[in-house]
Amino acid sequence: MAVEIKKFFFIVLRLLALAATVVAIVVMVRSHDSAQVLNLTFTAKYNNTPAFKYFVIAEAIASVYTIIVIFLSSKSLLGGLIVILDMVITVLLSSSISAALAIAQVGKKGNSHAGWLPICGQVPKFCDQVTIALIAGFVAPVIYFVLLLCSLHAVLSPILAAKL
Amino acid sequence: MALQNGEKCEVGSSSSGLIRVVLLLRVVAFFATAAATIVMALNKQTKTFVVATIGSNPISATLTAKFQHTPAFVFFVVANGMASIHNLLMIIADVFAPNFDYKGLRLAIIAILDMMTVALISGGVNAAVFMAELGKNGNSHARWNKICDKFGSFCDRGGGAIIASFVGLLFMLLITALSIIKLLKPKSHHNCSSLVP
């Protein structure tokens, strides 16, 4: 009975993480805005920055991994391998969100020392959509870290119980 | 199978080999992250540019590139500093108190702290990498000019710090994997010579 509750809890957490990554991907890919400045059209898409491209690719890898693990875990419990893969995906997600946040911070506040002007004043819709994607992308590694601790506990508890 | 206080136990050779390998990896990771922190923290370059010419008098402006100007690099320095402190504490704990245990949770706490440090380093180094890429290539869509052609040695030193931090991240990943493996292996108490009659 406890095993059933634990498996259910795991699947719920993984579905939450899947939702967070999918939301991040969809909102980031569909973010788009253009502004007209002195007869020049100034378009902002996520493609323009390698950081956002990396963000989308990393979230895509994480969501594919989550789908695979959801279908696998209902069959068997691969324990140690899932712990290591969870850690790799957590590291990947945390790196992608910090890269995207670094570039987004420059876009919002600019960098006066380097002569970089903020762009959020000209393309406000793009900035709002990217903000939503980044919030979802921030929730994803947090949930993944919790999942990592839970899988570690699930693998360890039989061994710890045998020792004590 | 709890040990009694009077028994002396020989740790199995495979387990002590693993401990020595982890200690060696921690020393290398400590040096890598400490080097990254120090190189980036001392990263500064000042250059004087001729901005305009009035008649025959050139007007020059002095511009400085410091790591504090960019929040991503500040986060990089802080993250690598915390990672080197973590490695130092773990080395000290392994060398001076190898058998200190708290309800059998010592290895679990070490593994969890290692995982948190790996996530921290990876966040810091990736933010710095993308900021450095922006400084090197600029971004034509946002009208951001590259700065590496003017501040060459600032960019070189920053790149060196980032490479050192990646090496530290690689070693920290190995250490975390080994810590998890140590955690999952059942503790072998054979080779115990029972001195208590």
Contacts between the chains, C-beta under 8 A, distances in Angstrom:
chain1	res1	chain2	res2	distance
A	43	B	141	7.6
A	44	B	141	7.1
A	44	B	142	7.8
A	48	B	139	6.7
A	48	B	141	3.9
A	48	B	142	6.9
A	49	B	139	6.6
A	49	B	141	7.9
A	50	B	130	6.8
A	50	B	133	6.3
A	51	B	130	4.3
A	51	B	133	8.0
A	51	B	134	7.9
A	54	B	130	7.5
A	80	B	180	7.4
A	80	B	181	8.0
A	80	B	184	5.7
A	83	B	180	6.3
A	84	B	177	6.4
A	84	B	180	6.9
A	87	B	115	6.0
A	87	B	118	7.3
A	87	B	176	6.7
A	87	B	180	7.9
A	90	B	115	7.6
A	90	B	119	6.0
A	91	B	118	5.8
A	91	B	119	5.8
A	91	B	122	4.6
A	91	B	173	7.5
A	92	B	122	7.9
A	94	B	119	4.7
A	94	B	122	5.7
A	94	B	123	4.9
A	95	B	122	4.3
A	95	B	123	6.0
A	95	B	125	7.5
A	95	B	126	3.8
A	96	B	126	7.2
A	97	B	123	7.5
A	98	B	75	7.4
A	98	B	122	7.9
A	98	B	123	3.8
A	98	B	124	7.1
A	98	B	126	5.4
A	98	B	127	4.3
A	99	B	126	4.4
A	99	B	127	5.6
A	99	B	129	7.0
A	99	B	130	4.3
A	101	B	127	7.0
A	102	B	71	7.4
A	102	B	72	3.9
A	102	B	75	7.8
A	102	B	127	3.9
A	102	B	128	7.8
A	102	B	130	5.7
A	102	B	131	5.3
A	103	B	130	5.8
A	103	B	131	7.5
A	103	B	134	6.7
A	105	B	71	6.0
A	105	B	72	7.5
A	106	B	131	7.5
A	106	B	134	7.0
A	106	B	144	7.7
A	107	B	142	6.9
A	111	B	69	6.7
A	111	B	70	6.7
A	113	B	63	7.8
A	113	B	64	7.9
A	113	B	65	7.2
A	113	B	66	7.8
A	113	B	69	4.2
A	114	B	69	7.2
A	114	B	135	7.2
A	114	B	144	7.5
A	114	B	145	7.8
A	114	B	147	5.3
A	115	B	144	8.0
A	115	B	145	6.3
A	116	B	142	7.6
A	116	B	144	4.4
A	116	B	145	7.7
A	117	B	143	7.0
A	117	B	144	7.9
A	119	B	142	5.1
A	141	B	119	7.3
A	145	B	115	7.9
A	145	B	119	6.9
A	148	B	115	6.7
A	149	B	112	7.0
A	152	B	108	7.7
A	152	B	111	7.2
A	152	B	112	7.5
A	152	B	180	7.5
A	152	B	183	8.0
A	155	B	184	6.6
A	156	B	108	6.7
A	156	B	183	6.5
A	156	B	184	7.4
A	159	B	184	6.8
A	159	B	186	6.3
A	160	B	104	6.6
A	162	B	186	7.3
A	163	B	104	6.0
A	163	B	186	7.8
A	163	B	187	6.6
A	164	B	104	6.7
